[in-house]
Amino acid sequence: MLNRYEVFPVFTNNLLPVTPEKLSLVSFLLLLLLPGLALSASFTGTVVRVPEGDILRVLNSGKLKEIRLADIDCPELAQAYGPEARKYTAMAVLGKAVTVKVVGADPEGRILGLVRVLINGRNLNRELLQLGLAWWYWKSSDKMEFGDIELAARKKKIGLWLDPNPVPPWEFKEQAKENP
């Protein structure tokens, strides 16, 4: 007859046999991961502010949530096309109901999300790329189709791709730190 530690064998030498202490460690690690798993949800709210082209403030159930559009990076407001990106985003979503598919959090603690406008189902992240108002943020994205969308906008020379040498926002911020 098997004892309780052999019922669920684990196939790595350092975990055999499964003891209550090891189960407690696994349980503890799972609890640490649960908040991250909860981030894979979606929520609906109304956009009440657009500070930048890729940042929204959404009112959801009486709480204000700051959203950073996932997988893209719009020019900073001090950059060429930064004000245009903000203006387009505001026109597209300000005062409108949106669904935010949460995909994570950024280093500043903002929710990273894919945003759809409820009234017409438009994907804001994708639209900003199509219009040449954002870069695909390949550093932290697995959405290869966003790279294709950026490339199409580059070939059409629309938006920021009219500029012969556009500077990505991450480089612009780095340059600003070096030359205050």
C-alpha positions as CSV (number, residue, x, y, z in Angstrom):
1,M,0.0,0.0,0.0
2,L,1.2,3.5,-0.9
3,N,1.7,6.0,1.9
4,R,0.3,9.6,1.4
5,Y,3.7,10.9,0.3
6,E,3.8,8.6,-2.7
7,V,0.3,9.2,-4.1
8,F,1.4,12.1,-6.3
9,P,5.0,11.3,-7.4
10,V,7.0,14.1,-8.7
11,F,9.6,13.2,-11.3
12,T,12.5,15.3,-10.1
13,N,15.1,13.9,-7.7
14,N,15.2,16.9,-5.5
15,L,11.5,16.8,-4.7
16,L,11.1,13.0,-4.0
17,P,9.6,12.0,-1.7
18,V,6.8,14.6,-1.5
19,T,6.7,15.7,2.1
20,P,4.3,18.1,3.9
21,E,7.2,20.6,4.0
22,K,7.6,20.5,0.2
23,L,3.8,20.7,-0.3
24,S,3.8,23.8,1.9
25,L,6.5,25.4,-0.2
26,V,4.6,24.6,-3.4
27,S,1.4,26.0,-1.9
28,F,3.3,29.2,-0.8
29,L,4.7,29.6,-4.3
30,L,1.3,29.1,-5.9
31,L,-0.2,31.8,-3.6
32,L,2.6,34.2,-4.8
33,L,1.5,33.5,-8.4
34,L,-2.2,33.9,-7.9
35,P,-2.3,37.7,-8.2
36,G,-0.5,37.4,-11.5
37,L,-3.1,34.8,-12.7
38,A,-5.9,37.2,-11.7
39,L,-4.4,39.7,-14.1
40,S,-5.5,37.6,-17.1
41,A,-9.0,39.0,-16.7
42,S,-10.9,41.6,-18.6
43,F,-13.0,44.5,-17.3
44,T,-15.2,47.2,-18.8
45,G,-15.1,50.9,-17.9
46,T,-15.4,54.4,-19.2
47,V,-12.3,56.3,-20.3
48,V,-12.2,59.5,-18.3
49,R,-8.7,60.8,-19.2
50,V,-6.0,60.4,-21.8
51,P,-2.7,61.7,-20.5
52,E,-0.6,60.3,-23.4
53,G,-1.3,58.4,-26.6
54,D,-0.7,55.0,-24.9
55,I,-2.0,55.8,-21.4
56,L,-5.6,55.9,-20.3
57,R,-7.5,56.4,-17.1
58,V,-10.5,54.2,-17.0
59,L,-13.4,54.3,-14.4
60,N,-14.4,50.8,-13.5
61,S,-16.9,50.1,-10.6
62,G,-16.2,53.5,-9.1
63,K,-12.4,53.0,-9.2
64,L,-10.0,54.8,-11.4
65,K,-7.5,52.5,-13.1
66,E,-4.5,53.6,-15.1
67,I,-4.0,51.5,-18.3
68,R,-0.8,51.4,-20.4
69,L,-1.6,50.1,-23.8
70,A,0.2,46.7,-24.2
71,D,2.6,45.8,-27.0
72,I,2.9,49.4,-28.4
73,D,4.7,52.6,-27.5
74,C,3.5,56.0,-28.6
75,P,5.8,58.9,-29.0
76,E,6.2,61.0,-25.8
77,L,4.3,64.3,-25.7
78,A,7.5,66.2,-26.2
79,Q,8.3,64.2,-29.4
80,A,7.1,64.6,-32.9
81,Y,3.7,62.9,-33.2
82,G,3.3,62.6,-29.5
83,P,0.5,65.2,-29.4
84,E,-1.1,63.6,-32.5
85,A,-1.1,60.2,-30.8
86,R,-2.7,61.6,-27.7
87,K,-5.3,63.5,-29.8
88,Y,-6.2,60.4,-31.8
89,T,-6.5,58.3,-28.6
90,A,-8.7,60.9,-26.9
91,M,-10.9,61.1,-30.0
92,A,-11.2,57.3,-30.2
93,V,-12.0,56.5,-26.6
94,L,-12.5,59.5,-24.3
95,G,-15.9,59.3,-22.7
96,K,-16.5,55.9,-24.3
97,A,-17.0,52.5,-22.8
98,V,-14.1,50.1,-23.4
99,T,-13.1,46.6,-22.6
100,V,-9.6,46.2,-21.2
101,K,-8.0,42.7,-21.6
102,V,-5.4,42.7,-18.9
103,V,-2.1,41.1,-20.0
104,G,0.1,42.2,-17.1
105,A,1.6,45.2,-15.3
106,D,4.4,47.6,-16.3
107,P,7.3,48.6,-14.0
108,E,5.3,51.6,-12.8
109,G,2.5,49.4,-11.6
110,R,0.1,50.4,-14.4
111,I,-2.2,47.7,-15.9
112,L,-1.0,46.6,-19.3
113,G,-4.0,46.0,-21.5
114,L,-5.4,45.6,-24.9
115,V,-8.3,48.0,-25.3
116,R,-11.4,47.6,-27.4
117,V,-14.0,50.3,-27.9
118,L,-17.4,48.6,-27.0
119,I,-19.5,50.5,-29.5
120,N,-17.6,49.3,-32.6
121,G,-15.2,46.6,-31.3
122,R,-12.1,48.6,-32.6
123,N,-8.8,47.5,-31.1
124,L,-7.0,50.8,-30.1
125,N,-3.6,49.3,-29.8
126,R,-3.8,48.0,-33.3
127,E,-5.2,51.2,-34.7
128,L,-2.4,53.3,-33.3
129,L,0.1,51.1,-35.1
130,Q,-1.9,51.2,-38.4
131,L,-2.0,55.0,-38.3
132,G,1.8,55.3,-37.7
133,L,1.2,56.8,-34.2
134,A,3.0,54.1,-32.3
135,W,5.9,51.6,-32.4
136,W,5.5,47.9,-31.8
137,Y,7.1,47.4,-28.4
138,W,9.0,44.3,-29.4
139,K,11.0,44.3,-26.2
140,S,8.1,42.9,-24.3
141,S,5.6,41.7,-26.9
142,D,4.9,38.4,-28.4
143,K,2.4,39.8,-30.9
144,M,4.3,39.3,-34.1
145,E,1.3,40.6,-36.1
146,F,1.9,44.0,-34.5
147,G,5.4,44.0,-36.1
148,D,3.7,43.3,-39.4
149,I,1.3,46.2,-38.9
150,E,4.1,48.6,-38.0
151,L,6.1,47.5,-41.1
152,A,3.0,48.2,-43.3
153,A,2.7,51.7,-41.8
154,R,6.4,52.3,-42.4
155,K,6.1,51.2,-46.1
156,K,3.1,53.6,-46.5
157,K,5.0,56.4,-44.8
158,I,2.1,57.4,-42.7
159,G,2.2,59.2,-39.3
160,L,5.6,59.2,-37.6
161,W,7.0,57.2,-40.6
162,L,7.0,60.4,-42.6
163,D,10.0,61.4,-40.6
164,P,13.2,59.9,-42.3
165,N,14.7,59.2,-38.8
166,P,12.0,58.8,-36.2
167,V,13.3,58.2,-32.7
168,P,11.5,55.5,-30.7
169,P,10.2,56.7,-27.3
170,W,12.5,54.4,-25.3
171,E,15.5,56.0,-27.0
172,F,14.1,59.5,-26.6
173,K,13.7,58.9,-22.8
174,E,17.2,57.6,-22.6
175,Q,18.6,60.7,-24.5
176,A,16.6,63.0,-22.2
177,K,18.2,61.3,-19.1
178,E,21.7,61.8,-20.6
179,N,21.1,65.4,-21.7
180,P,18.8,67.0,-19.1
